[in-house]
Amino acid sequence: VKAWYFEAAELKRALLFGLNLLQERIGRLNRDAQTDPLTGLGNRRSLEFSLSLLEAEGRDFSVIVMDVDHFKRINDGFGHDVGDQVLRRLAELMRRCCREGDVLCRTGGEEFLILLPGAPLEIASTVAQRLRTCVQDSAIAPVGAVTVSLGVAQWQASGDEQPATTLSKADRALYAAKRAGRNQVSVSQADN
């Protein structure tokens, strides 16, 4: 009987070990599926998940959309490897300028997005301005100075606007910043 208990205990231990390995791998796959491999920021899946969570919780948020000014010149002049270095450095600067609970995403090419849960428009605008200044003042070798344009908008749970509409407003504000000369922050007002 003692041998049977020993074998059962060993079988149980092996099963638990296997289940733990499986859970770790599933967790890693989930993280990989929601993470941009170049920058380590969230990707569009992560953004969609965060937006749906904020909407379900009925929690206001502000959004900052950021685009690197003249990024094509960097890739064409220095090569794509240097362009990738610039994107990784920008992700570091974003982490430095944001709060712990903010959601940082790379949404494509040289486009980034930050969700600021619970932040009013004024706070998001201040964060965007701080990020713009930080990027402008941080030389990135071998490129040197890089600038970004940013658009800011806010979603309020008490309104009837969809979060996607707020993202579109932030995007329009971004393009207003680019039209105004780049290296600027443009804030979408409630009636835009």
C-alpha positions as CSV (number, residue, x, y, z in Angstrom):
1,V,0.0,0.0,0.0
2,K,2.9,2.4,0.8
3,A,4.2,2.0,-2.8
4,W,0.8,2.8,-4.2
5,Y,0.6,6.1,-2.1
6,F,4.1,7.0,-3.2
7,E,3.3,6.5,-6.9
8,A,0.0,8.4,-6.5
9,A,1.9,11.3,-4.9
10,E,4.5,11.3,-7.6
11,L,1.8,11.2,-10.3
12,K,0.0,14.1,-8.6
13,R,3.3,16.1,-8.4
14,A,4.0,15.5,-12.1
15,L,0.5,16.6,-13.1
16,L,0.7,19.8,-11.0
17,F,4.1,20.6,-12.5
18,G,2.8,20.0,-16.0
19,L,-0.3,22.2,-15.3
20,N,2.0,25.0,-14.0
21,L,4.1,24.8,-17.1
22,L,1.0,25.0,-19.3
23,Q,-0.4,28.0,-17.4
24,E,3.0,29.8,-17.8
25,R,3.1,29.1,-21.5
26,I,-0.5,30.3,-21.9
27,G,0.3,33.5,-20.0
28,R,3.4,34.1,-22.1
29,L,1.3,33.6,-25.3
30,N,-1.3,36.0,-24.1
31,R,1.4,38.6,-23.3
32,D,3.0,38.0,-26.7
33,A,-0.3,38.3,-28.5
34,Q,-0.9,41.8,-26.9
35,T,2.6,43.2,-27.0
36,D,4.5,44.9,-29.8
37,P,7.8,42.9,-30.1
38,L,9.9,45.9,-31.1
39,T,9.0,48.3,-28.3
40,G,7.5,46.1,-25.6
41,L,4.4,48.4,-25.6
42,G,0.9,47.1,-26.0
43,N,-0.4,46.5,-29.5
44,R,-3.9,47.0,-31.0
45,R,-5.2,43.9,-29.2
46,S,-4.1,45.4,-25.9
47,L,-5.6,48.7,-26.8
48,E,-9.0,47.1,-27.8
49,F,-9.0,45.1,-24.5
50,S,-8.2,48.2,-22.4
51,L,-10.9,50.3,-24.2
52,S,-13.5,47.6,-23.7
53,L,-12.6,47.3,-20.0
54,L,-12.7,51.1,-19.4
55,E,-16.1,51.3,-21.2
56,A,-17.5,48.4,-19.2
57,E,-16.3,50.0,-16.0
58,G,-17.8,53.3,-17.0
59,R,-14.5,55.0,-16.3
60,D,-13.6,58.3,-18.0
61,F,-10.3,58.4,-19.8
62,S,-8.2,60.7,-22.0
63,V,-6.2,59.6,-25.0
64,I,-3.0,60.9,-26.5
65,V,-2.1,59.9,-30.1
66,M,1.5,60.5,-31.1
67,D,3.3,60.3,-34.4
68,V,7.0,60.8,-35.1
69,D,7.6,63.8,-37.3
70,H,9.4,63.0,-40.6
71,F,10.0,59.4,-39.7
72,K,10.4,58.4,-43.3
73,R,13.5,60.7,-43.5
74,I,15.0,58.7,-40.6
75,N,14.5,55.4,-42.2
76,D,15.6,56.7,-45.6
77,G,18.7,58.5,-44.3
78,F,19.9,56.2,-41.6
79,G,18.3,52.8,-42.4
80,H,15.5,50.8,-40.8
81,D,17.7,49.5,-38.0
82,V,18.3,53.1,-36.8
83,G,14.6,53.7,-37.3
84,D,13.9,50.8,-35.0
85,Q,16.3,52.2,-32.4
86,V,14.4,55.5,-32.5
87,L,11.1,53.7,-31.9
88,R,12.5,51.7,-28.9
89,R,13.9,54.9,-27.4
90,L,10.6,56.7,-27.8
91,A,8.9,53.8,-26.0
92,E,11.4,54.3,-23.1
93,L,10.6,58.1,-23.0
94,M,6.9,57.3,-23.0
95,R,7.3,55.0,-20.0
96,R,9.3,57.7,-18.2
97,C,6.6,60.4,-18.8
98,C,3.5,58.4,-17.9
99,R,1.8,57.2,-14.8
100,E,1.9,53.6,-13.8
101,G,-1.7,52.8,-14.7
102,D,-1.6,54.4,-18.1
103,V,-1.8,52.1,-21.2
104,L,1.0,52.6,-23.7
105,C,0.6,51.2,-27.2
106,R,2.3,51.2,-30.5
107,T,-0.6,51.2,-33.0
108,G,1.5,51.0,-36.2
109,G,4.7,52.2,-37.8
110,E,5.7,55.3,-36.0
111,E,2.3,55.8,-34.4
112,F,1.8,55.5,-30.6
113,L,-1.2,55.9,-28.3
114,I,-1.5,56.4,-24.6
115,L,-4.7,55.8,-22.6
116,L,-4.9,57.8,-19.3
117,P,-7.7,56.2,-17.2
118,G,-9.4,58.8,-15.0
119,A,-7.4,61.7,-16.3
120,P,-9.2,64.9,-17.3
121,L,-8.3,66.7,-20.6
122,E,-6.0,69.2,-18.8
123,I,-3.9,66.5,-17.2
124,A,-3.6,64.6,-20.5
125,S,-2.6,67.8,-22.3
126,T,0.1,68.4,-19.6
127,V,1.4,64.8,-20.0
128,A,1.5,65.2,-23.8
129,Q,3.4,68.5,-23.6
130,R,5.9,66.9,-21.1
131,L,6.4,64.0,-23.5
132,R,6.8,66.3,-26.5
133,T,9.5,68.3,-24.7
134,C,11.2,65.2,-23.4
135,V,11.5,63.7,-26.9
136,Q,12.6,67.0,-28.4
137,D,15.3,67.4,-25.7
138,S,16.6,63.8,-25.9
139,A,19.1,63.3,-28.7
140,I,18.9,59.8,-30.2
141,A,22.2,58.7,-31.7
142,P,23.0,58.8,-34.6
143,V,19.9,60.7,-35.6
144,G,20.1,63.6,-33.1
145,A,17.0,65.5,-32.3
146,V,13.7,63.9,-33.1
147,T,10.3,65.6,-32.7
148,V,6.7,64.3,-32.3
149,S,3.3,65.7,-32.9
150,L,0.5,64.8,-30.5
151,G,-3.3,64.9,-30.4
152,V,-5.3,64.7,-27.2
153,A,-9.0,63.9,-26.6
154,Q,-11.2,62.8,-23.7
155,W,-14.0,60.2,-23.4
156,Q,-16.6,60.6,-20.7
157,A,-18.6,57.6,-19.6
158,S,-21.6,59.8,-18.9
159,G,-21.9,60.9,-22.6
160,D,-23.2,58.9,-25.5
161,E,-20.0,59.0,-27.6
162,Q,-18.3,55.7,-28.4
163,P,-14.6,55.3,-27.4
164,A,-13.7,54.8,-31.1
165,T,-15.1,58.3,-31.8
166,T,-12.8,59.7,-29.1
167,L,-9.8,58.0,-30.7
168,S,-10.8,59.6,-34.0
169,K,-11.0,63.0,-32.4
170,A,-7.5,62.6,-31.0
171,D,-6.3,61.5,-34.4
172,R,-7.8,64.6,-36.0
173,A,-6.1,66.7,-33.3
174,L,-2.8,65.0,-34.1
175,Y,-3.2,66.0,-37.8
176,A,-4.1,69.6,-36.7
177,A,-0.7,69.6,-34.8
178,K,1.1,68.4,-37.9
179,R,-0.6,71.0,-40.1
180,A,0.3,73.7,-37.6
181,G,4.0,73.0,-38.1
182,R,4.7,69.7,-36.2
183,N,6.4,69.3,-32.8
184,Q,3.2,70.4,-31.2
185,V,0.3,69.3,-29.0
186,S,-3.2,69.8,-30.2
187,V,-6.2,69.3,-27.9
188,S,-9.6,68.2,-29.2
189,Q,-12.3,70.2,-27.5
190,A,-15.7,68.6,-26.5
191,D,-17.5,70.1,-29.5
192,N,-14.9,68.8,-32.1
